[in-house]
C-alpha cells in the first residue's frame, strides 16, 4: 500500500505511526509492502483469515488501525518501537486460535503484528534440534521433522493449524507429554523482540526471561520471533486406538478406573477420555458416550500385554488397534482418518470456523462413581452441553518441578479437563444460552476439581476468570487469574515483567503486570 493516509485513519496518531515505521524499516526494507490500513482491499481478508472463533468476527468487533505482516525482523522491531512511541497497543498473532481472541481484538487503539510470513523451519537431524519461526503451525513443524526423519518428533498439541508462537509460550499439552513433557519443556533457545525493539536470544535475554516465555505467555514480555526446539526420539512404528463406551456399556466404571490408573501408566502410553452427550430419539434415550483415545510408543504386540496388566477393564483387542508412523499419528489425532497424505499438515486453513467457548480444570483426586453419575446427569439435563476432554498427566510431567517453567500443574495432578462448547448460530440469544450453560457446568464441577486456587491452563484462555481493561492493572487484581494459571509462579513472572517491561507496554486483558503495579 502507499503510505498516504486515508480519511478513515487520517488522525495524527496514524500519521505519526506511519512516518515512524517508514523511517525505522529503512529504504531497502520498506514496511509499506506489508502494512495494511482499513481502506486497503487486503485488510479485511487478512484480518479475518485466522480468526478461528466466530464470536469475535463481526462488524461490531473493534478493528486495528493497521495490520503488519512482517517478512524480516526489522519490521517487527519497527512495529514495537513505533507502537510504544505513539501509545498504541500491540497484538501479536501467529495462528489465531487463542480462545478469547486476544491476539486480534481490543477496546483501545491497537495494531496487529501477524506473523504469517514467519514460517521458516530448519531441521537438524544430527543435533536433533530445529529452529522454528513463530508464525509456523504445529502441522508444518511435524511435517518438516518427518520429511527429515521417521524416528524424531516433537511433543506439542493435536490441532495442526495452531501457531507455535502462542502454543509453546503457553505450555503446549500434547500426546507425547507423558513421555517428554510439554512443548515448552523442550525449548533450547529463542529469539524475542523486547520492549526496546532489541532482538534477544537466550544468552542476551537472560535466564529469567527465558524461563518466563516458556509457559508464562510470550505476549506479556515481547514478540517471540523463533524457537529452537529439541527433537525427541519416537519409534518407527507407534500404535493408536479409539474405543467408545456408553453408560449402558459400563462407561462410568471405566472412567472411574481410568482416573485412578491413567496417570500411572507406562510413560510410553497416553490414554485420554472424552465424554459427550449422545442424543437419543427422545430425551430419556440420550446417554453419555465416552471415547478412550490412545497413543502408544510401540507396536500392538507390546501394547496388548501392557493393557491387560494395567487397564484390563477396557477389554482392548488387537482389532481395536492400528499401527502407523508417528507422523501419521499426528494426522489421526487431528481428525484425519481417511488415509490423507501428510501434505494436509501444510494446510493452514483446514477447519471450518465456528462459535465456541472453553474452560479448564485440573484434578488432584479421582472423582467417585457417585460423583461421575451426578456429572453425567448434569450434562444430560440441558439441551446443550460441552464436550469434556480429559488428558492424563503423570509420567515425565510428574518428574519436572513445578518451578522449572511457569507451567505449575505437575506432580499431584491426575489429569486436565477442557470443557469445549461450540455452536453454529451466532445470534445473541444462542450465544448467551451456550455461555450460560457452560458456566453452569463449570460451577457444578467446583466440588470435584483443584482448589485454592482452582487451577486453569493458560492455552485454554478464559476471560471469565477475570480481566483487565487498562494498562495499569494492579498485580493484586491480576493475581485473580494469574494464580489460577500459574499458582506460585505468578509472583516470579511479575518480577520478570518488572525487569524487562516496567511500564507494562506489552499488555492484554490477562497479561502479566509488573510486580510493583
C-alpha positions as CSV (number, residue, x, y, z in Angstrom):
1,X,0.0,0.0,0.0
2,X,1.1,3.6,-0.4
3,X,1.8,5.4,2.8
4,X,-0.7,8.1,2.1
5,X,-3.2,8.1,5.0
6,X,-6.9,7.7,4.2
7,X,-9.6,9.8,5.7
8,X,-10.7,6.9,7.8
9,X,-7.3,6.8,9.5
10,X,-6.0,10.3,9.0
11,X,-5.6,11.2,12.6
12,X,-2.3,12.4,14.0
13,X,-1.6,9.1,15.7
14,X,-1.9,7.2,12.5
15,X,0.2,9.6,10.6
16,X,2.9,9.6,13.2
17,X,2.9,5.8,13.4
18,X,3.2,5.6,9.6
19,X,6.1,8.0,9.5
20,X,7.8,6.2,12.3
21,X,7.6,2.7,10.9
22,X,8.6,4.0,7.5
23,X,11.8,5.6,8.9
24,X,12.6,2.6,11.1
25,X,12.2,-0.1,8.4
26,X,14.8,1.6,6.1
27,X,14.7,2.4,2.4
28,X,15.7,-1.1,1.3
29,X,13.3,-2.9,3.6
30,X,10.2,-0.7,3.2
31,X,7.5,-1.8,5.6
32,X,4.9,-0.3,3.2
33,X,4.5,-3.6,1.3
34,X,3.4,-5.4,4.4
35,X,1.4,-2.7,6.2
36,X,-2.4,-2.6,5.7
37,X,-4.9,0.0,6.8
38,X,-8.7,-0.5,6.9
39,X,-9.1,1.1,3.4
40,X,-6.8,-1.4,1.8
41,X,-8.6,-4.2,-0.1
42,X,-6.4,-6.9,1.7
43,X,-7.1,-5.6,5.2
44,X,-10.3,-7.4,5.9
45,X,-9.3,-10.8,4.3
46,X,-6.0,-10.7,6.3
47,X,-7.8,-9.8,9.5
48,X,-10.4,-12.5,9.1
49,X,-8.2,-15.2,7.7
50,X,-7.0,-16.7,11.1
51,X,-9.8,-15.6,13.4
52,X,-10.9,-19.1,14.4
53,X,-13.6,-18.1,16.9
54,X,-16.6,-16.6,15.1
55,X,-17.7,-15.0,18.3
56,X,-15.1,-12.3,17.6
57,X,-15.7,-12.0,13.9
58,X,-18.4,-9.5,13.5
59,X,-18.9,-5.9,12.2
60,X,-19.1,-4.8,15.8
61,X,-15.7,-6.2,16.8
62,X,-13.1,-3.4,17.2
63,X,-10.7,-3.3,14.3
64,X,-6.9,-2.5,14.4
65,X,-5.6,0.8,13.0
66,X,-3.1,-1.3,11.0
67,X,-2.1,-4.9,10.3
68,X,1.6,-5.6,9.7
69,X,2.6,-8.9,8.2
70,X,6.4,-8.7,8.7
71,X,8.8,-10.5,6.4
72,X,12.0,-9.5,8.2
73,X,13.0,-8.9,11.8
74,X,13.3,-5.1,11.3
75,X,9.5,-4.9,10.5
76,X,8.7,-6.4,13.9
77,X,11.2,-4.1,15.6
78,X,9.7,-1.0,13.9
79,X,6.2,-2.1,14.9
80,X,7.3,-2.3,18.6
81,X,9.2,0.9,18.7
82,X,6.5,2.9,16.9
83,X,3.6,1.5,18.7
84,X,5.2,2.3,22.0
85,X,6.2,5.8,20.8
86,X,2.6,6.5,19.7
87,X,0.7,4.9,22.6
88,X,-0.8,2.1,20.6
89,X,-1.5,-1.4,22.0
90,X,0.3,-4.1,20.0
91,X,-1.4,-7.5,19.4
92,X,0.7,-10.4,18.1
93,X,-0.9,-13.3,16.1
94,X,0.7,-16.5,15.0
95,X,-2.2,-18.8,14.4
96,X,-5.3,-17.0,15.7
97,X,-6.5,-20.0,17.9
98,X,-6.4,-18.1,21.2
99,X,-9.8,-18.9,22.7
100,X,-10.7,-15.4,23.7
101,X,-9.4,-13.6,20.6
102,X,-6.8,-11.6,22.5
103,X,-4.3,-11.7,19.6
104,X,-6.6,-9.7,17.3
105,X,-9.1,-7.6,19.2
106,X,-9.0,-4.8,21.8
107,X,-11.1,-1.9,23.1
108,X,-8.2,0.6,22.8
109,X,-6.4,1.8,19.7
110,X,-4.2,-1.1,18.5
111,X,-2.2,-2.7,15.7
112,X,-1.8,-6.3,14.8
113,X,1.6,-7.9,14.0
114,X,0.5,-11.0,12.1
115,X,3.4,-13.5,11.8
116,X,2.0,-15.5,8.8
117,X,5.2,-14.9,6.9
118,X,7.5,-16.0,9.7
119,X,7.3,-19.7,8.8
120,X,10.9,-20.9,8.2
121,X,11.6,-24.2,9.8
122,X,15.2,-25.6,9.7
123,X,15.6,-29.2,11.0
124,X,19.0,-30.6,12.1
125,X,18.7,-34.4,12.5
126,X,22.3,-34.7,13.7
127,X,21.9,-32.2,16.5
128,X,18.3,-33.3,16.9
129,X,17.0,-29.8,17.0
130,X,15.1,-27.4,14.8
131,X,14.7,-23.6,14.5
132,X,11.0,-22.8,14.1
133,X,9.8,-19.3,13.3
134,X,6.8,-18.2,15.5
135,X,4.3,-18.0,12.6
136,X,4.7,-21.7,11.8
137,X,1.8,-24.1,12.6
138,X,2.2,-27.3,14.5
139,X,1.3,-29.2,11.4
140,X,4.1,-27.5,9.5
141,X,6.6,-28.4,12.3
142,X,5.5,-32.0,12.3
143,X,5.7,-32.2,8.5
144,X,9.2,-30.8,8.3
145,X,10.5,-33.1,11.0
146,X,9.0,-36.1,9.3
147,X,10.5,-35.0,6.0
148,X,13.9,-35.5,7.5
149,X,13.4,-38.4,9.9
150,X,10.9,-41.1,10.8
151,X,12.4,-41.5,14.3
152,X,12.2,-38.0,15.5
153,X,9.2,-36.0,16.7
154,X,8.2,-33.1,18.9
155,X,5.8,-33.0,21.9
156,X,3.1,-30.5,21.2
157,X,-0.6,-30.2,20.5
158,X,-3.2,-32.1,18.4
159,X,-4.6,-29.3,16.2
160,X,-2.4,-28.9,13.2
161,X,-3.3,-25.3,12.4
162,X,-2.3,-23.9,15.8
163,X,0.6,-21.4,15.6
164,X,3.7,-22.3,17.6
165,X,4.3,-18.7,18.8
166,X,1.4,-18.8,21.3
167,X,1.2,-22.6,21.8
168,X,4.7,-23.1,23.1
169,X,4.8,-19.9,25.1
170,X,1.6,-21.1,26.9
171,X,2.9,-24.5,27.7
172,X,1.9,-27.0,25.0
173,X,-0.1,-30.0,26.1
174,X,0.0,-33.0,23.6
175,X,0.1,-36.7,23.1
176,X,3.8,-37.1,23.9
177,X,3.7,-35.1,27.2
178,X,3.7,-38.2,29.5
179,X,7.0,-39.3,27.8
180,X,8.7,-35.9,27.1
181,X,6.7,-33.2,28.9
182,X,5.2,-30.1,27.3
183,X,6.4,-28.3,24.2
184,X,7.7,-25.6,26.5
185,X,9.8,-28.2,28.3
186,X,11.7,-28.9,25.1
187,X,12.9,-25.4,24.2
188,X,16.6,-24.8,23.9
189,X,16.8,-21.2,22.7
190,X,14.5,-18.4,21.4
191,X,14.6,-15.1,19.7
192,X,12.4,-12.3,21.1
193,X,11.9,-8.6,20.3
194,X,11.8,-6.8,23.6
195,X,10.1,-3.5,24.6
196,X,13.1,-1.5,23.3
197,X,13.0,-3.2,19.9
198,X,16.1,-5.3,20.5
199,X,16.3,-8.8,19.3
200,X,17.5,-11.1,22.1
201,X,18.4,-14.7,22.3
202,X,18.7,-16.9,25.4
203,X,22.1,-15.5,26.3
204,X,21.3,-11.9,25.8
205,X,17.8,-12.1,27.3
206,X,19.0,-13.9,30.4
207,X,17.6,-17.0,32.1
208,X,14.8,-15.2,34.0
209,X,13.1,-14.0,30.7
210,X,13.9,-17.3,29.0
211,X,12.1,-19.0,31.9
212,X,9.1,-16.7,31.7
213,X,8.4,-17.2,28.0
214,X,8.3,-21.0,28.2
215,X,4.8,-21.3,29.6
216,X,4.2,-17.8,31.0
217,X,2.8,-16.4,27.8
218,X,5.2,-14.7,25.5
219,X,2.9,-11.8,24.6
220,X,3.4,-10.4,28.1
221,X,7.1,-9.9,27.6
222,X,7.7,-9.2,23.9
223,X,7.3,-10.7,20.5
224,X,8.6,-14.2,20.0
225,X,10.4,-14.4,16.7
226,X,11.5,-18.1,16.7
227,X,12.0,-21.1,18.9
228,X,14.9,-23.6,18.9
229,X,13.2,-26.9,19.8
230,X,14.6,-30.1,21.0
231,X,13.5,-33.1,18.8
232,X,12.7,-36.3,20.7
233,X,13.1,-39.9,19.7
234,X,10.0,-41.8,18.5
235,X,9.8,-45.4,17.3
236,X,9.4,-46.1,13.6
237,X,6.0,-47.7,14.5
238,X,3.5,-46.4,17.0
239,X,0.0,-47.7,17.9
240,X,-3.2,-45.8,18.2
241,X,-6.7,-46.9,19.2
242,X,-10.1,-45.4,19.8
243,X,-12.6,-47.3,22.0
244,X,-16.0,-46.0,22.8
245,X,-18.4,-47.0,25.6
246,X,-21.8,-45.7,26.7
247,X,-23.2,-45.6,30.2
248,X,-25.1,-48.8,29.3
249,X,-21.8,-50.4,28.4
250,X,-20.1,-49.5,31.7
251,X,-18.6,-46.1,30.9
252,X,-18.9,-44.9,34.5
253,X,-16.8,-47.7,35.9
254,X,-14.3,-47.4,33.1
255,X,-13.8,-43.6,33.7
256,X,-13.5,-44.3,37.4
257,X,-10.7,-46.8,36.8
258,X,-9.1,-44.6,34.2
259,X,-8.8,-41.7,36.7
260,X,-7.0,-44.0,39.1
261,X,-4.7,-45.5,36.6
262,X,-4.0,-43.3,33.6
263,X,-1.5,-41.0,35.2
264,X,0.5,-44.1,36.5
265,X,0.6,-45.9,33.1
266,X,3.9,-46.6,31.5
267,X,5.1,-43.2,30.1
268,X,5.0,-44.6,26.6
269,X,1.2,-44.9,26.9
270,X,-1.2,-42.0,26.9
271,X,-5.0,-42.7,27.0
272,X,-7.3,-39.7,27.0
273,X,-11.0,-39.8,27.8
274,X,-13.6,-37.7,26.0
275,X,-17.2,-37.5,27.3
276,X,-20.1,-36.2,25.2
277,X,-23.9,-36.4,25.3
278,X,-25.1,-38.8,22.7
279,X,-28.6,-37.7,21.8
280,X,-31.3,-40.4,21.5
281,X,-34.6,-40.3,19.7
282,X,-36.1,-39.0,23.0
283,X,-34.6,-37.2,26.0
284,X,-34.8,-40.4,28.0
285,X,-32.8,-42.3,25.4
286,X,-29.9,-39.9,25.4
287,X,-26.8,-41.1,27.1
288,X,-23.1,-40.3,27.8
289,X,-20.6,-41.6,25.3
290,X,-17.0,-41.8,26.5
291,X,-14.2,-42.2,23.9
292,X,-10.9,-43.6,25.1
293,X,-8.3,-42.4,22.6
294,X,-4.7,-43.6,22.9
295,X,-1.1,-43.2,21.5
296,X,1.4,-45.9,22.4
297,X,5.1,-45.5,21.5
298,X,5.4,-49.1,20.3
299,X,3.7,-51.9,18.5
300,X,0.5,-53.7,19.2
301,X,2.3,-56.8,20.4
302,X,3.8,-54.7,23.2
303,X,0.7,-52.7,23.9
304,X,-1.7,-55.6,24.5
305,X,0.1,-57.2,27.4
306,X,0.7,-53.7,28.9
307,X,-3.1,-53.0,28.7
308,X,-4.0,-56.4,30.0
309,X,-1.9,-55.7,33.0
310,X,-2.6,-52.0,33.5
311,X,-6.2,-51.5,32.3
312,X,-7.8,-54.9,31.6
313,X,-11.3,-53.4,32.3
314,X,-11.2,-51.7,28.9
315,X,-11.0,-55.1,27.1
316,X,-8.7,-53.8,24.4
317,X,-8.2,-56.2,21.5
318,X,-5.8,-56.2,18.5
319,X,-8.6,-55.4,16.2
320,X,-9.1,-52.1,18.0
321,X,-5.5,-51.0,17.3
322,X,-3.8,-49.5,14.3
323,X,0.0,-49.4,13.8
324,X,1.4,-46.4,12.0
325,X,4.3,-43.9,11.9
326,X,4.4,-41.1,14.4
327,X,3.7,-38.5,11.7
328,X,0.6,-40.4,10.7
329,X,-0.5,-40.4,14.4
330,X,-0.4,-36.6,14.3
331,X,-3.0,-36.9,11.4
332,X,-5.0,-39.4,13.4
333,X,-5.3,-37.1,16.5
334,X,-6.0,-34.1,14.3
335,X,-9.1,-36.0,12.9
336,X,-7.7,-37.2,9.6
337,X,-8.6,-40.8,9.5
338,X,-9.3,-41.4,5.8
339,X,-5.8,-42.0,4.6
340,X,-4.9,-38.4,3.9
341,X,-1.4,-37.6,2.8
342,X,0.8,-35.9,5.3
343,X,0.7,-32.9,3.0
344,X,-2.6,-32.0,4.7
345,X,-0.4,-30.8,7.6
346,X,0.7,-27.9,5.4
347,X,-2.9,-26.6,5.0
348,X,-3.2,-23.6,7.4
349,X,-7.0,-23.2,6.9
350,X,-8.3,-26.7,7.4
351,X,-11.1,-26.5,9.9
352,X,-14.4,-24.7,9.4
353,X,-14.8,-21.7,11.7
354,X,-17.4,-21.9,14.5
355,X,-18.6,-20.1,17.6
356,X,-17.1,-21.6,20.7
357,X,-16.2,-21.2,24.4
358,X,-13.8,-23.2,26.5
359,X,-12.9,-23.5,30.2
360,X,-10.4,-25.8,32.0
361,X,-9.7,-27.5,35.3
362,X,-7.0,-29.8,36.9
363,X,-7.9,-32.7,39.1
364,X,-5.8,-33.9,42.0
365,X,-8.2,-36.6,43.3
366,X,-10.3,-39.1,41.4
367,X,-14.0,-38.4,41.3
368,X,-16.1,-41.2,42.8
369,X,-18.5,-43.2,40.7
370,X,-21.3,-41.5,42.5
371,X,-19.7,-38.1,41.6
372,X,-19.4,-39.2,38.0
373,X,-23.0,-40.2,37.9
374,X,-24.0,-36.8,39.2
375,X,-21.8,-35.1,36.5
376,X,-23.3,-37.3,33.7
377,X,-26.8,-36.4,35.0
378,X,-26.0,-32.7,34.9
379,X,-24.7,-33.0,31.4
380,X,-27.8,-34.8,30.3
381,X,-30.1,-32.2,31.9
382,X,-29.8,-29.4,29.4
383,X,-30.5,-29.2,25.7
384,X,-26.8,-28.4,25.1
385,X,-23.7,-29.5,26.9
386,X,-19.9,-29.1,26.4
387,X,-17.5,-31.8,25.2
388,X,-15.5,-32.8,28.3
389,X,-11.9,-33.7,27.3
390,X,-9.7,-35.3,30.0
391,X,-6.0,-35.6,29.4
392,X,-3.9,-37.7,31.8
393,X,-0.7,-36.3,33.3
394,X,1.9,-38.2,35.2
395,X,5.0,-39.8,33.7
396,X,7.5,-37.1,32.7
397,X,5.0,-34.4,33.7
398,X,5.4,-35.5,37.3
399,X,9.2,-35.6,37.2
400,X,9.6,-31.9,36.2
401,X,9.5,-29.4,39.0
402,X,6.5,-27.0,39.3
403,X,9.1,-24.2,39.1
404,X,11.1,-25.5,36.1
405,X,8.9,-23.4,33.9
406,X,5.9,-21.2,34.7
407,X,3.5,-24.1,34.0
408,X,2.9,-25.4,37.6
409,X,0.4,-28.2,37.1
410,X,2.8,-31.1,37.5
411,X,3.1,-33.7,40.3
412,X,-0.1,-34.2,42.2
413,X,-2.3,-33.5,39.3
414,X,-4.0,-36.6,37.8
415,X,-5.5,-35.0,34.7
416,X,-6.5,-31.8,32.9
417,X,-10.1,-31.2,31.8
418,X,-11.0,-29.0,28.9
419,X,-14.7,-28.1,28.6
420,X,-15.4,-27.2,25.0
421,X,-18.7,-25.9,23.7
422,X,-19.4,-24.9,20.1
423,X,-22.4,-23.8,18.0
424,X,-23.2,-22.6,14.5
425,X,-25.8,-19.9,15.1
426,X,-24.2,-16.7,16.2
427,X,-27.3,-14.9,17.2
428,X,-27.2,-13.1,20.6
429,X,-29.7,-15.4,22.2
430,X,-28.0,-18.6,21.1
431,X,-24.6,-17.4,22.2
432,X,-25.9,-16.3,25.5
433,X,-27.6,-19.6,26.0
434,X,-24.4,-21.5,25.3
435,X,-22.3,-19.3,27.5
436,X,-24.7,-19.6,30.4
437,X,-24.8,-23.4,30.1
438,X,-21.0,-23.6,30.0
439,X,-20.7,-21.5,33.2
440,X,-23.4,-23.6,34.9
441,X,-21.5,-26.8,34.2
442,X,-18.2,-25.2,35.3
443,X,-19.8,-24.2,38.6
444,X,-21.3,-27.6,39.0
445,X,-17.8,-29.1,38.8
446,X,-16.4,-27.0,41.7
447,X,-16.5,-29.7,44.4
448,X,-14.5,-32.2,42.2
449,X,-11.6,-30.1,41.0
450,X,-8.5,-28.4,42.3
451,X,-8.9,-25.7,45.0
452,X,-7.1,-22.7,46.4
453,X,-6.6,-21.8,43.7
454,X,-8.9,-23.5,41.2
455,X,-6.4,-24.1,38.5
456,X,-6.6,-23.4,34.8
457,X,-4.4,-23.9,31.7
458,X,-3.2,-20.7,30.0
459,X,-3.7,-22.0,26.5
460,X,-7.3,-22.6,27.3
461,X,-7.7,-18.9,27.9
462,X,-10.8,-18.0,29.9
463,X,-11.8,-14.4,30.5
464,X,-14.4,-15.5,33.0
465,X,-11.5,-15.8,35.4
466,X,-11.1,-12.1,35.3
467,X,-9.6,-9.5,33.0
468,X,-8.1,-6.0,32.9
469,X,-9.3,-3.2,30.8
470,X,-6.4,-0.8,31.1
471,X,-2.6,-0.9,31.0
472,X,-2.2,-0.1,34.7
473,X,-4.0,-3.2,36.1
474,X,-2.5,-3.9,39.5
475,X,-0.6,-7.0,40.4
476,X,-3.2,-7.7,43.1
477,X,-6.1,-7.7,40.6
478,X,-4.2,-9.7,38.0
479,X,-3.4,-12.4,40.6
480,X,-7.1,-13.4,40.5
481,X,-6.5,-15.1,37.2
482,X,-2.7,-15.2,37.4
483,X,-2.8,-17.6,40.4
484,X,-5.2,-19.9,38.5
485,X,-2.9,-20.2,35.6
486,X,0.5,-20.1,37.3
487,X,-0.1,-20.7,41.0
488,X,3.1,-19.8,43.0
489,X,5.0,-18.9,39.8
490,X,2.8,-15.9,39.2
491,X,4.9,-13.7,41.5
492,X,8.1,-14.6,39.7
493,X,6.5,-13.9,36.4
494,X,5.5,-10.4,37.6
495,X,9.0,-9.9,38.9
496,X,10.5,-10.7,35.5
497,X,7.9,-8.4,33.9
498,X,9.1,-5.6,36.2
499,X,12.7,-6.1,34.9
500,X,12.0,-6.3,31.2
501,X,8.9,-4.2,30.7
502,X,8.4,-2.0,33.8
503,X,5.9,0.4,32.1
504,X,3.7,-2.6,31.0
505,X,3.8,-1.8,27.3
506,X,3.1,-5.5,26.4
507,X,-0.3,-6.0,27.9
508,X,-3.6,-7.6,27.2
509,X,-6.7,-8.5,29.1
510,X,-4.9,-11.2,31.0
511,X,-1.3,-10.4,30.7
512,X,1.4,-10.4,33.4
513,X,1.7,-7.0,35.1
514,X,4.9,-5.6,36.7
515,X,5.1,-6.7,40.4
516,X,5.0,-3.1,41.6
517,X,1.8,-2.1,39.8
